[in-house]
């Protein structure tokens, strides 16, 4: 029989449709006929109760046989079709009537129900009829069609059962509906809760994190987990990779292996597919330590005075640059030590010795003498103390002419003026070394991955600390937020978010802040409360300080604020460990320079109204030239104006003056001053308030320094420091009458930096090649102030302005050594002098010999007078033989040999006498006099490599782009018309090779030297050769204006671009690179 509802063809005698469950109609019925109602029925849908009576009435009070129904209480009889007054239509609950088997019929109504021919019609009821003395079973209320009631499905004939498929379909539909409803309710009433937990160590010193397991929990089920490491855009889900998890529906564990980590903090992002969609990506911080230190063992700290202690079972060892970790491992085994801390990028290690009865002084001497060791120093522990116009809501109104209110410091430093009138500022990074910081303060919002801590036994990085504390009681007994007060205020002073309508403004409006906690966090495992490092007193060890500086510098923080000082004064040189700390910090700065990191450490002068030089922490930071270049010491001023009449010898006339704060330290080693009294900025708990101290002055100066870097990222720390000290018209009177410059952002950001180069040298014992422990250097140049200083451990480094310098090296027990005619260009580069070999004063004599050679033909010269000088003192004078050769016995040492011959230009070179040794081939090259049209360039070098080649590219002729002379093409353009030519070519060491410009053409000439001995010709570059840099090569340039000498930089490379020459003027280049083909050298 065909179903009128779904057109499904059923069995001939079927009563219900097997497909949709509806009652089947007789073939005789017309599906278009409307249902017929009994005569006594009304349109309301009520029928006469007699039509509803079952064939066998049930006794009164007896429940129906179906377990799915329940009896209604007897109700009063009413006329057919009348409404129940007590139960208004639509309010009385209706229960679906069961079939004979207790299963509710399908709830889909027929579209046009028709009364079967052989069964009485039963109209669906909207309200149950009242039956006397009989419980009523409520039928299901049908869905109503427009003004037409549906027919109640016909009950099956006795003995006939509905099809099983109908029962299954109804059950499936019902259960599915219930499941959907429950799921929707769960999603609406119980929002997604997801967590990522890990007990694995998130920190390592290795380049890869070998294994990291994360437990993922979600109340909406965990289908799949995805991850990405250090993404540029964490919201780009296409960059994520899937990872397999193990576990149940609501909890899985994922295993990540061999994660490549960059130095510093890394961000691991995870998101999860649940039963109801994707979760948002969440961040986990993984750390590859730039360096890490271990807290000292209990009982290892021995107090030396009230403010300083020594860790009696530890030493800090800085290896030489070419040493490896296996070297320190061997040293540790040899002396019974364990490596408990390290800073691999500068080769510094923290050693802890197992023997409690060690002699630490003797160990320090022994380890310092190891050939792989640069220096070994004590690990000290010192008690420390913390010392455009923004629209931010809590700042007072702005008035630069009369600084007042809670923003007076920004007004004094002319910060709004710097933004209004200054250059374009780029993005810059700044770091803070301090106690703690509320990094999520509403006016800071520092990413947690920018916050570093010293790892401890149960806390490995800052996020680890946050997650650990989140599980604990935290209170009572913990003053964690109180510990954040100092660091939060300092950080906000530099870089609080500006123009956000909240709170305050930092000096720098676009500064990415980094932070390093200066102590190890310890957490109580029971309460998870934060404990101080030890004894509840803030302190810092030497190695912790080194780790903090190197970590922040390696994250490209150009400015590092250090508003921390020691509590006790000391006499310079009274403590043996002070020089060790001084050398250690200087070595840290030097090695960071060599790695290409530039930074300025801004140090608070202290709050004891004393001379800053009385504090060892200040002296040790500026006790080496490298340390001095990277350190700025800052005093504090208050908002009390003083007369400007007393300020003299300043670059700019003084327009304003302010008193030093009553608490501020002072003195000659103070570089600048900045506002430090009543500074209004960020505090914990998203609050704001006033704090005073040089701790507040330092971040104000650091903020201005960061603005200089933001405007001029190519500037070095030495240049930025000079600008802060010189570019100002505001001063504070020191107690000795000196004018202390007050930082001025408006002038500083527009200043041009003094052009400088960093000149370095290794100063060694000539016999042993060991570094000279302490020596003095004086650098002298025309129209430049002399630069002199004392240096240690065989390392000379000094920032010099452009010029041609003479250097005099002196040390107790050694003869003076000189370097002459060394030129610096002022391009911010590092230029190395040749190794300075110093000879002991009492050394025996040695023989110096060689030949004087003509620069043009390479032949020996006769009739040459040689004069030997030690320093400025003449030692001896001799004449050469017929072949230009000479030989002389001199006490061991370095000497200046000057040659003179009629018709030749005077020249000089340095010669070395080694005791009991004949030092041959110490030659001197003399050039014939030149005319005003000529220029001559002479190359000389040492024994290795055998063959260096002098080249010149110059202006072209006859339509050629350029001319080129070298060993294979010695004359340009032709022998009949020589404009410039290679006069002599040497292929067996020493030189000379000479190029002479006979007739200068308009344009530029470039002089350069190739080291083809150490280059490949098959298209590859060696890339590591230092043969040219170590050759002692020298170019002597003779022009009508005089003689200049250029020495090859002590750097790797096979091409030395020496100079440019044009219209009688020489412009130095002095660059080393790896190039192999002569056509690669540009003419301009």
C-alpha positions, 0 to 999 in steps of 0.5 A, a space after each residue: 500500500 502506498 503511503 500518502 505522506 512519503 509515497 513509499 510502497 508498503 506491503 498490501 496489508 500494512 497499517 503503518 508506513 515502514 518508511 515514515 511511520 504514518 498511518 496508511 489510508 485505504 485506497 478508497 479514501 480520497 486524499 483531497 477530502 477534508 476530514 468528516 466530523 460527527 454531528 455533535 462535534 464542534 470546531 474546537 476539536 472536542 468529540 462526544 465522550 461515548 466515542 472515546 469509550 474503550 470496548 472493555 472499561 477499566 475499573 475506577 481507580 485502576 491504572 492503565 496497563 501501559 507503564 508510560 501513562 499515569 491516571 488523571 483524577 476524575 473530572 466533572 462531566 461537561 457537555 460535549 464540546 464545552 471548555 474546561 473552566 479550570 484549565 484554560 485552553 493551551 495551559 493544561 499539560 498534555 501527554 501523548 497516548 501510548 500504543 498497545 506496546 507502550 511505545 509512543 507513536 511517531 510524532 509526524 502528523 499526516 498532511 491531510 488525514 482521512 478517516 478510514 472506511 472501516 474504522 471509527 474516526 477519532 479526532 485529535 484532542 486539544 484538551 482531554 475530555 472528562 470521563 466519569 469513574 475512569 482514568 484518562 490517558 492524555 494523547 499527544 498534542 498534534 501540530 496544528 495546520 492552518 485552521 484544520 485539526 490533524 487526525 489522531 493516528 489510528 490505533 492498530 487492529 487487535 493482534 496487529 503490531 506496528 513495524 519494528 523499523 518505525 520503533 527504531 526510527 522513533 527511538 533514534 530520533 528521540 535520542 538524537 534530539 536529546 543528545 543535540 539538546 544536551 550538547 547545546 545546553 553544555 556548550 551554552 551553560 558550560 563554556 570551553 575550559 582548556 589547559 596546557 600543563 607540563 612538568 618538564 623543564 622548559 629551559 635548556 642551554 642547548 640549541 634544541 629542547 630534546 623532549 617536552 611533554 604537555 598535558 592537554 585538558 578540555 571539557 569539550 573533548 580533545 580531538 587534535 592538537 597543533 603547535 608552532 614555534 616562534 611564529 610571526 603571526 600566532 593567529 595564522 593557524 596555517 603555520 601550525 603543525 599537528 602533533 599526536 596525543 595519547 590519552 582519553 577524550 578529555 585529556 591527552 598528552 602530546 610529546 614534542 621532540 628536538 625543538 630548535 630554540 633561538 638564544 633567549 626566550 622562545 614562544 611555543 603556541 598550541 591550539 586544540 580542535 575540540 568537539 565544538 570547534 577550535 580553541 584560541 592559540 595559547 602560549 608557553 615560554 621555552 628558554 634557551 639560556 644565553 647564560 645561567 647561574 646557580 645560587 650558592 650552596 648553604 654555608 659557602 658564603 663567607 662575609 668579608 665586610 658588612 656589604 660584601 661576601 665571597 663564595 668560598 667554593 667557586 671561581 669564575 673562569 673566562 676562557 680565551 676566545 679560541 678555547 672550547 667547552 671541552 677545555 673548561 671540562 678538562 680544567 674542571 676535572 683537573 681541579 675537582 670542580 663542577 660546572 654549575 653556570 655558564 655564558 657560552 657566547 662569551 666563554 665564561 663559566 661558574 666552577 664549584 669545587 667539591 673539596 671544602 678545604 680548598 685554598 681559593 687563592 691558590 686555585 685562582 692563581 693555578 687556573 689563571 695560569 692554564 693556557 686556555 684561560 684568559 682570567 679567573 676571578 672570585 664570585 663575589 656577593 654584594 648586598 644591594 639597594 634599589 636606588 609629543 605631549 602625552 594624553 595619559 590621564 593621571 599626568 598634569 598639564 604641560 609647561 616646558 617653561 615652568 616644569 611643575 607637577 607630576 610630569 616635571 621630569 619629562 618637562 625638564 628633559 624636554 621630552 615633548 619637545 624632542 617628539 615635536 621637533 625631533 627626527 623620526 624615531 624607530 623601534 628600540 629595545 631597552 632592558 632593566 636589571 632589577 628586583 621584580 616587575 609587574 609585567 602585566 601592569 595596565 600601563 606596561 603590558 610586557 610580554 612574559 617572554 621578555 621577562 628573564 629570571 635566574 633559574 632555581 630548583 623549581 622555577 626555570 623561567 618567568 612563565 614557569 613561576 607564574 604557572 607554579 604560583 597559580 596552583 598555590 595559596 600564595 597568601 598569607 606570608 608573601 609580599 610578592 607584589 611588594 617585591 615588584 615596586 622598585 622594578 615596576 616604577 623603574 620600567 615604567 619610567 623608561 617605557 610606560 605605554 603612552 597616549 593610551 588614556 591610562 596612567 602615565 607616560 614613559 620617556 620613550 613612546 615606542 620602546 619594547 621593554 625587557 626585564 631581568 630579575 637580579 635574584 634567584 626566585 625560591 618558591 616554598 613547595 608547600 604554599 608556593 609562596 615566593 621567597 627571597 634568594 637568601 636571608 630575605 635580603 636583596 643581593 647579587 653575585 658577580 656571575 649573576 650580574 654577568 648573566 643579566 648583562 649578556 642576556 639582555 645585550 644578546 636580545 638587542 637591548 641597546 640600553 640596560 638600566 641598572 638602578 642598583 648599588 652597594 650599601 658600603 663604601 671602600 677605599 680603591 685598591 683595598 680589596 684584592 677582588 675589586 680588580 678582578 671584578 673590574 677586569 671581568 666586566 671589562 672582558 664581558 664588554 669586550 667580548 660582546 663588542 666582538 660579537 657585534 652587540 652594542 649597549 649602554 649600561 645606565 647606572 644609578 650613582 647612589 643615594 648616600 650624599 657621597 662621592 660616587 667613586 667611594 663605591 666599588 660597584 661604580 669603580 669596577 664598571 668604569 675601571 677599564 676602557 671597555 667598561 667605560 665605553 658601555 657605562 653611564 653613571 647618573 646623579 639625581 636632581 630635584 625641582 629646585 632651580 639655581 642660577 646659571 651664572 656659575 656654569 662655565 666651559 660648557 658646549 652650550 650656554 646654560 639656560 637652566 640649572 637645578 639642584 642635586 637631590 639632597 640624597 644624590 651621590 656626586 663626584 667626578 665619575 658622575 657622567 650626567 644628572 636627571 630628574 630623580 625626586 618625586 617621579 610619578 610612575 607605575 606601581 604594582 596592582 595597576 597603581 601609580 605613585 611617587 618615588 625618589 632616588 638615583 634609581 629614578 634618575 637613571 631610567 630617565 637618562 636611560 629613556 633619553 639614551 633610548 631615544 638617541 638610539 631610536 633616531 640613530 640606530 647606527 650610533 655606538 654606546 660611546 657616541 651616545 654617551 658623549 651626546 648625553 654628556 655634551 648636548 645639553 643646556 641644562 646643568 646641576 652644580 657638583 659640590 666641587 663646582 663642576 657643571 654636571 650635564 642634565 640630559 636634554 632629549 630635544 638637543 640629544 636626538 638631533 645631535 650628530 655623533 662624533 665619528 670614531 673608530 675602535 682601535 685594538 691591539 694585543 700587547 705581549 711579552 716579546 719572548 714568551 708571547 704572554 699578555 702584559 699584565 698592566 701597561 700604559 698607552 699614549 695615542 697622539 695625533 695632529 689637532 686631536 687631544 692626546 688619549 692616554 690610559 692604563 690597560 690590563 691583561 694584554 688588551 688595548 682598546 680605545 675609541 679614537 677620532 679620525 686622524 694619523 696616530 702615533 702610539 707609545 706603549 710602556 710597561 714596568 720592566 719593558 722597553 717602550 714600543 711605538 707604532 707610527 703613522 696609523 690612520 683611523 677613518 671614523 666609520 665606527 669600525 674596529 681596527 686592529 694594530 699589529 701585535 705589540 711585542 714588548 722586550 724586557 729592559 735587561 735583555 741581551 742584544 740581538 742582530 738586526 739586518 736587511 736591505 734598503 731597496 729602491 721603490 721603483 726598480 726593486 734594486 738595492 740602494 747605496 749611500 743610504 744613512 740609517 738612524 735607529 731610535 728607541 722612543 725619541 732617543 737616537 741609539 745608533 747611526 750606520 751606512 749601508 754597503 754597496 748593495 744597500 745591505 746593513 747589519 747592526 747589534 741592538 739590545 733586545 727591543 723594538 726600534 724605529 729605523 729612519 733612512 735618508 738618501 739624496 734624491 729620495 724621500 725619507 722613510 722609516 720602518 719598525 725593526 725588532 731585535 731579539 736576544 741572541 738572534 739574527 733577525 734578517 729581512 727587515 728591509 726599508 723601501 725608499 722612493 725617488 722624489 716625485 713631481 707635483 703631477 705624480 703620486 706613488 703607492 708602495 706595497 711591502 709585507 713580511 715573509 708570508 704569504 710569498 706573493 701579494 699583488 698590488 692593483 690600481 683601477 683608475 679613470 679610463 681613456 679612449 672610451 674605456 670605462 676604467 683603466 687597470 694596472 697589475 702584474 699582468 698588465 703593467 702600463 695604462 694605456 700604453 708604453 708610448 703614453 704612460 699615465 699610470 703603471 706598475 713599476 716593480 712586481 715582487 713574487 718572493 716575499 717582502 716587496 716592494 710592489 710599486 704603482 706610480 701615477 705619472 699624469 693624473 686624469 680626472 676621476 678616482 683611483 682605487 688602490 687595493 691588494 690581492 692575496 691570490 695565494 690563499 684564494 681559489 680560482 674555481 668559483 669558491 672562496 676560502 672564506 677563512 684565510 687570515 694570511 693577508 691580515 697577518 702578513 704585516 702588509 703596508 702601503 706607503 703613499 707618496 703625494 705632493 702633500 706628503 707621505 701616508 702609511 696604511 697598515 693592513 687590518 688584522 682581520 680575515 680576508 683575501 682582498 684589502 681595499 686600501 684607499 681612494 686617490 683623486 686630485 691629490 687627496 687620499 681618502 682611506 678605505 681600509 676594508 677587508 673582504 673575500 673577492 677573487 676576480 679582478 673585475 669584481 673591484 668597482 671603480 667607485 
